Amino acid sequence: MPFLKTKFQIATFIALLFHASGFIAIAFFKSVLFINLTPLNLLVSFALILYTHEKINLHFVVFIMLCFSVGFAGEWVGINTGKLFGAYSYGQVLGPVWQGVPWVIGINWFITMYCIGIAMSMLHRKLVSRQPTAASGLGQKWLHISLIVDGAALAVLFDWIIEPVAVRLGFWQWKDGVIPSLNYWSWFGISLLLLLLFRLLRFDKHNLFAVHLLLIQLMFFLLLRSMG
């Protein structure tokens, strides 16, 4: 297609195509097939991030592994003890599991943390370019803290938007159908840790596609949520 001139445009088009077709199939036709293709959607999103990320280095690979490991371990503790997120269990929609936790959930943690980290980094760079004094001394320290804390708060908002849709689609179920506040506190804490690692590890923090993917996912779940 002639209008797809850059890899960012190509990746955004593919992500839009997957999410738009999924939304139509799920919202209007209650398609079980598209719901069961959720793991494929996550894997495609992961591949598109690798495709658009500039200069993949050791730090970036380490960040992927840490997100997968910490996210998966947190879910394992949550599923098997109920002490981290509350009492919940995964359905069959997200594919193969290990001790109750889908393997793909680790990839989902990476996608979420990477997209939020990139979005916050690009936003902060824009703010600094408009107010250069914010990048010096104490201002730089607060910018680091803001990226981590604001990003973790955005991750909690993202989870809050997803929760009722995920339950309705059979991704997971909560005991007695109640989402405990512990879930959101744990999301905030784990996100703080992973976004701190995002900030400390040295890899490229500019990827326009990551911002697009975050917005596409937010719109996808917001629209499904609004339709009840």
C-alpha positions as CSV (number, residue, x, y, z in Angstrom):
1,M,0.0,0.0,0.0
2,P,1.5,3.3,-1.1
3,F,0.6,5.2,2.1
4,L,2.6,2.8,4.3
5,K,6.0,4.3,3.8
6,T,7.7,3.6,7.2
7,K,7.8,0.6,9.5
8,F,6.0,2.6,12.1
9,Q,3.1,3.1,9.7
10,I,3.1,-0.6,8.6
11,A,3.1,-1.7,12.3
12,T,0.3,0.7,13.2
13,F,-1.8,-0.5,10.3
14,I,-1.4,-4.1,11.2
15,A,-2.2,-3.4,14.9
16,L,-5.3,-1.4,13.8
17,L,-6.4,-4.2,11.5
18,F,-6.1,-6.9,14.2
19,H,-7.9,-4.8,16.9
20,A,-10.6,-3.3,14.6
21,S,-11.5,-6.7,13.1
22,G,-11.5,-8.2,16.6
23,F,-13.7,-5.5,18.0
24,I,-16.3,-5.9,15.2
25,A,-16.3,-9.7,15.4
26,I,-16.6,-9.7,19.2
27,A,-18.9,-6.7,19.7
28,F,-21.4,-7.4,16.9
29,F,-21.1,-11.1,16.2
30,K,-20.0,-12.5,19.6
31,S,-17.3,-14.4,17.7
32,V,-15.6,-17.1,19.9
33,L,-13.0,-17.6,17.3
34,F,-11.7,-14.0,17.6
35,I,-11.8,-14.2,21.4
36,N,-9.6,-17.4,21.2
37,L,-7.2,-15.6,18.9
38,T,-6.2,-13.2,21.8
39,P,-2.8,-15.0,22.3
40,L,-2.0,-14.6,18.6
41,N,-2.9,-10.9,18.9
42,L,-0.5,-10.5,21.8
43,L,2.3,-12.4,19.9
44,V,1.8,-10.2,16.8
45,S,1.9,-7.0,19.0
46,F,5.2,-8.3,20.6
47,A,6.6,-9.0,17.1
48,L,5.7,-5.5,15.9
49,I,7.4,-4.0,18.9
50,L,10.6,-5.9,18.1
51,Y,10.2,-4.8,14.4
52,T,9.9,-1.1,15.3
53,H,12.3,-0.9,18.2
54,E,15.6,0.7,17.2
55,K,18.9,-0.9,18.1
56,I,18.0,-4.0,20.1
57,N,20.8,-4.4,22.6
58,L,21.5,-6.5,25.7
59,H,19.7,-4.0,28.1
60,F,16.5,-4.3,26.0
61,V,16.6,-8.1,26.0
62,V,17.2,-8.0,29.8
63,F,14.1,-5.7,30.1
64,I,12.0,-8.2,28.1
65,M,13.2,-11.1,30.3
66,L,12.6,-9.1,33.5
67,C,9.1,-8.1,32.5
68,F,8.2,-11.6,31.6
69,S,9.8,-13.1,34.7
70,V,8.4,-10.6,37.2
71,G,5.0,-10.5,35.6
72,F,4.7,-14.2,35.4
73,A,6.0,-14.8,38.9
74,G,3.5,-12.2,40.2
75,E,0.7,-13.9,38.5
76,W,1.8,-17.3,39.8
77,V,1.8,-16.0,43.3
78,G,-1.6,-14.4,42.7
79,I,-3.2,-17.5,41.3
80,N,-1.7,-20.0,43.7
81,T,-2.0,-18.0,47.0
82,G,-4.5,-15.2,46.4
83,K,-2.2,-12.9,48.4
84,L,-1.0,-10.6,45.6
85,F,-3.9,-9.7,43.4
86,G,-6.8,-11.5,45.2
87,A,-8.6,-14.7,44.5
88,Y,-8.9,-15.3,40.7
89,S,-8.3,-17.9,38.1
90,Y,-7.6,-17.9,34.4
91,G,-9.8,-19.4,31.7
92,Q,-8.8,-21.2,28.5
93,V,-8.8,-18.2,26.3
94,L,-5.2,-17.1,26.8
95,G,-3.8,-20.5,25.8
96,P,-1.4,-23.0,27.4
97,V,-0.8,-22.5,31.1
98,W,1.8,-23.5,33.7
99,Q,0.4,-24.1,37.2
100,G,-2.6,-22.0,36.3
101,V,-0.8,-19.1,34.6
102,P,-0.9,-18.7,30.8
103,W,2.6,-18.4,29.3
104,V,1.5,-15.4,27.2
105,I,0.7,-13.3,30.3
106,G,4.4,-12.6,30.7
107,I,4.5,-11.2,27.2
108,N,1.5,-9.1,28.0
109,W,3.3,-7.6,31.0
110,F,6.2,-6.6,28.8
111,I,3.9,-5.1,26.1
112,T,2.1,-3.0,28.7
113,M,5.2,-1.8,30.6
114,Y,7.1,-1.1,27.4
115,C,4.3,0.9,25.8
116,I,3.6,2.9,28.9
117,G,7.3,3.5,29.6
118,I,7.9,4.7,26.0
119,A,4.8,6.9,26.1
120,M,5.9,8.6,29.4
121,S,9.5,9.0,28.1
122,M,8.4,10.7,24.9
123,L,5.9,12.9,26.8
124,H,8.6,14.0,29.2
125,R,11.1,14.8,26.4
126,K,8.5,17.0,24.8
127,L,7.9,18.8,28.1
128,V,11.7,19.3,28.6
129,S,12.1,20.6,25.1
130,R,9.5,23.3,26.0
131,Q,11.0,24.0,29.4
132,P,14.8,23.3,29.3
133,T,15.3,24.3,32.9
134,A,13.3,21.2,34.0
135,A,16.2,19.0,32.7
136,S,18.8,20.2,35.2
137,G,19.5,19.5,38.8
138,L,16.5,18.7,41.0
139,G,14.2,19.0,38.0
140,Q,15.8,16.0,36.3
141,K,15.3,13.9,39.5
142,W,11.6,14.7,39.7
143,L,11.2,13.9,36.0
144,H,12.6,10.4,36.7
145,I,10.2,10.0,39.6
146,S,7.3,11.3,37.7
147,L,7.9,8.9,34.8
148,I,7.9,5.9,37.1
149,V,5.0,7.0,39.4
150,D,2.8,8.5,36.7
151,G,3.4,5.5,34.5
152,A,2.4,3.1,37.3
153,A,-0.8,5.1,37.8
154,L,-1.5,4.8,34.0
155,A,-0.9,1.0,34.3
156,V,-3.5,0.8,37.0
157,L,-6.0,2.8,34.9
158,F,-5.3,0.5,32.0
159,D,-6.0,-2.5,34.2
160,W,-9.2,-0.9,35.5
161,I,-10.4,-0.4,32.0
162,I,-9.6,-3.9,30.9
163,E,-11.0,-5.8,34.0
164,P,-14.8,-6.0,33.2
165,V,-14.1,-6.8,29.5
166,A,-11.5,-9.5,30.3
167,V,-14.0,-11.1,32.7
168,R,-16.8,-11.0,30.2
169,L,-14.6,-12.5,27.5
170,G,-13.4,-15.3,29.7
171,F,-9.7,-14.3,30.1
172,W,-10.0,-14.7,33.9
173,Q,-12.6,-14.8,36.7
174,W,-12.7,-13.4,40.2
175,K,-13.9,-15.2,43.2
176,D,-17.5,-14.2,43.9
177,G,-17.2,-11.8,40.9
178,V,-15.6,-9.1,43.0
179,I,-12.4,-7.3,42.0
180,P,-10.5,-6.5,45.2
181,S,-8.6,-3.3,45.7
182,L,-5.6,-5.4,46.4
183,N,-5.5,-6.1,42.6
184,Y,-4.9,-2.5,41.8
185,W,-2.4,-1.9,44.6
186,S,-0.4,-4.9,43.4
187,W,-0.6,-3.6,39.8
188,F,0.8,-0.3,41.0
189,G,3.6,-1.9,43.0
190,I,4.7,-4.2,40.2
191,S,4.5,-1.5,37.6
192,L,6.6,0.8,39.8
193,L,9.3,-1.9,39.9
194,L,9.3,-2.6,36.2
195,L,9.1,1.1,35.2
196,L,12.1,1.7,37.5
197,L,14.0,-1.0,35.6
198,F,12.8,0.6,32.3
199,R,14.3,3.9,33.4
200,L,17.6,2.4,34.6
201,L,18.3,0.1,31.7
202,R,20.0,1.7,28.7
203,F,18.1,1.1,25.5
204,D,16.3,3.3,23.0
205,K,13.3,5.0,24.6
206,H,11.7,6.4,21.4
207,N,9.1,4.3,19.5
208,L,6.1,6.0,18.0
209,F,4.5,2.7,17.3
210,A,4.5,1.8,21.1
211,V,2.4,5.0,21.7
212,H,0.0,4.0,18.9
213,L,-0.3,0.5,20.2
214,L,-1.1,1.7,23.7
215,L,-3.8,4.1,22.3
216,I,-5.2,1.3,20.1
217,Q,-5.5,-1.1,23.0
218,L,-7.1,1.5,25.2
219,M,-9.7,2.4,22.6
220,F,-10.4,-1.3,21.9
221,F,-11.2,-2.1,25.6
222,L,-12.9,1.2,26.2
223,L,-15.3,0.6,23.3
224,L,-16.0,-3.0,24.4
225,R,-16.5,-1.8,28.0
226,S,-18.9,0.9,26.9
227,M,-21.0,-1.7,25.1
228,G,-21.6,-3.6,28.4
